[in-house]
Amino acid sequence: MTRIEIIDRADMNAEQAKVHDAAKESGGPVGGPFYAYIRIPDLFQKAQDMRDSLGAGPLTARERLIVFMVVARHWNARYPWFAQSRNALKVGIEPEIVDAINARETPGLADARERTCYEVARELMESNKLSDGSYAAAEGVMGETNLVGLVAASGQFVMTCCTANAFEVDPPADEPVPLRV
């Protein structure tokens, strides 16, 4: 059960309603951790803006989803895992890759950039930094700008996972790939 009361659209103040409606109209998320963010409309909007900025590049949708699943798995964040594993399957990430990340196993990623996204996100979550060797290897595959996007996507999604966990934002009962405990 979610710890935080979900504010119905009809009960939002003008500022909350404005950012909520804009996000909904543009296809941005308004549920999950955004149930908490709506209490601070500027935070809600900034979280949408960060999501939109990272979504516009430099990572592909597949690369971002791999990062998000690694981060959600690390944090045992049920709602973010639900949302991102579902999105991963929708964009064609193979169920075996989703299952491997869920099982905390290294997935068989043939694409060098996707493999680098997995490895960087995993190392950031496990050690809170990148070793010199990992940094050099990642920069060699991704380039500097893409590596900045990769690290930023990892950090941005940590906030999402922490929010979901703190407020116990639960996924729907019919989650497609339940988070393994």
N, C-alpha and C positions, 0 to 999 in steps of 0.2 A: 504494500500500500504506500503510495506516495506520501511523504512527510509534509509536503507543501501543498496548500490548497490551490487547486487549479482555478484561475480567475476566468470566468466566462466572459466572452466578448462583450456582452451586455453590461457587465459590471466593471469594465475597464474605464479609467479616467481618459480624458481626451488625448493626452500624450501617449498613454499605453495603446489606446485604440489606433492612433495614427501609425505607430511603428508596427503594430500587429498587422493592420490591414495592408500596409505597404509590403511587408514580408510575404503575406499570404498571396497577394496579387502577383508578386514576382516569382512565386514558387519556392520561396525560402521556407525553412522550417519554423513552425510556431509551437510545436510540442516538445516533448522530451525536456532537456535542460532549459529550453526557452520558456517553459512554464515558470521557472525561477527568475530568469533574466528579465521578464516582462515587468517585474516590480521596479526595475531601474531602467526606464525606457532608453536612456542613452547607452547603457550597457547592452541591452537587447539589440539596438541598432548597430553598435560597434561590432558585436559578435556576428551579425549578419554581414556587415561590411568586410570583416576579416574572412569570413567564409566565402563571400563573393570574390574577393581579391585572390585568394588562394585557388578558388575554383576556375578562375580565368587563366591560370598558368602559374608557374611554368611546368607543373607536373600534369600528366594525363589523368583522366578519371580513374583508370585502373591503378596507376601509381599511388594516387591519393588514397584510394580505398584500401590498398595493401597497408599503407602507413596507418590509416585509421583503425583497421582491424588489429594490427600489432599493438597499438596504444590501448585500445579498448580491452584487448585480451590481457595485457599487462595489468591494467587497473581492475580487472574483473568487473567491468562496467556493463551491466546487463542491457540497459536501453541503448547505449551507443553500439554495443556489439550487435544487437538486434537490427538496428537501422543500417549499419554499415555492411553487415554480412548479407542482408537482403539486397542492398544496393549493389554489392559486389556480384551477386548472382545475376542481377538484372543486366549488368553491363558485360556479362560473359566471363567473369572470372570463374574458373573451373571449381566445382564443388570440392575437389581434392585439395585445392589450395586453401580454400576457406576452412576445411576440416583440419588440415595440417596446422594452420595458425591457431585454430581453436584448441588443438591438442598440444600446443606449445612445441610443435615440431617444425623443423625447417622445411618449407614447401619447395617443391621442385619447380622453380621459376627459371624458364629457359631464357627469358629476356634479361639482358644485363642491367638495364635501368630498373626494372621491377625487382630484381634480386637485390640491387643496391638499396632501393627504398626499404625493402624488408630488413636488410642487414643494418642500415643506419638507424631506423626506428627501433629495432630490437636492442642495439647497443646503447642508444640513448636511454631507453627505458631501464635496461639492466644496470648500467654504470653511471648514468647521468652525464655522460660526455662521450666523445669519440677519441679513440686512441690516434696517435699520429699516423699509424699505418692505415687505419680505417678511413681517416680523413683524406689521406692522399689517394687511396683507392676510389673513394666516393667522388672526389673532385675529378679524378681522371675519367670516370664513367659519366658523371652528371654535368660537369662543368660547374663553375663557381655560382652562377645565378640559380641554376636548378638545385644545387645543394642548399643554398639559402632557403629556397621554397620548400624543400624537403624538411629541413630542420624546423622552419616556421610552422609547417603543417603538423608536425609531431607535437610541438609545444601548444599550438592552438587546440589540438584535440585532447591534450591533457586536461585543459580547463573544462572542456565538455564532459569528460569522464569523471573528473572530480565533482562537478556540479551534480551530475546524475547520481553518483554514489552518495554524496552528502544528503541529498534530498530524497533518496531512494525512489527515483523515477523509474517505474517498472515498465517493461515492454508488454505488449499485448500477450494474452495467453497463448495465442497461436504463432509464436515466433518461429520463423522458418528453420533457423539453426541455433538452438538454445546454447548459451554459453556453458561450457563444461566447468564443473566445479571440482 
